[in-house]
């Protein structure tokens, strides 16, 4: 199945070793792949929390490992926002 992954802000700086930096990319994943597995595949190297969105809806961290990605999904990773 094919999904689109978008990294906002500085999220691309925390990709794992061997993962080419990108802002917006289509990935081919196996059926039944979860958001947690995708995060592990991308190898995010940060303890900084970030927000995950699937098709425009926020997915809370507690269900990332059980939320199945479907063909055509749009996944967005958002860094913490700072204001002042």
N, C-alpha and C positions, 0 to 999 in steps of 0.2 A: 504494500500500500504506500501511497505517497502523501507526505504531510509537508507543510510549509512552516519553517521555524524562523522567527525574527528575534533579534537581540537589540534591545533599546539601550541607549546611553552607553555606558562603559562596560556592559555585560560581556562583550566580546573579549575584553582584557582578561577574563577569568576562565577562558576555555582551557581544557586540559592539554597536556603536551601531545603533539602530533595532530591536533585539530586545527586546521587552517582557519584563520580569523574570517568572519563573515558577518554581515548585517542581516541578510535575508536570503534563505537558501531552502531549496526543496530537498527532502530526504526520503529515501526508500527504506521503509521499516517492515519488519515481519508483523503479520496479523497478531493482535493481542498485546502488542507493545504498550507499556504503561508510561505515564509521564515520568515517574521515578526512574524507570529504565533509560528513558531519553536523557534525563539529567545526568545519570551516570555515564552514558555513552559520550555526552559532550564533555564530561570531566570537569565541571565547574570547580575551580580551585579557590574557594573563598568561604569564609565563615560568615560573611556578610549576608544577611537575609535578602531575598529577592522575591518578587511576585511572579507567579505563573498564571498565564491566561490561556484558555482553550476556547477558540471561536468567540472571543470577546467576553467570556465569563471568567471571573477569578476562580482559581482552584486553590483551596486552602492546603497548606503543607501536610496536614494530617491524612489527606487522601491521595497524595501524589502517587504512592506505590500501588494503589488500587484503581486509579482512573485510567481506563483503557483509551488509547488514541485510535481514532477511526480514520479511514481513508478520506483525504481531502481536508482534514482538520488544519486549522491555523493556530500555531502555538507561539505565544509571545512571552519572552522573559524580560521583566522590568526591574531595573535596579531601584533601591530605595530613593525616594525623592527628598530633597532637602529644600527648605525654604527659610525665609527670614524676613 
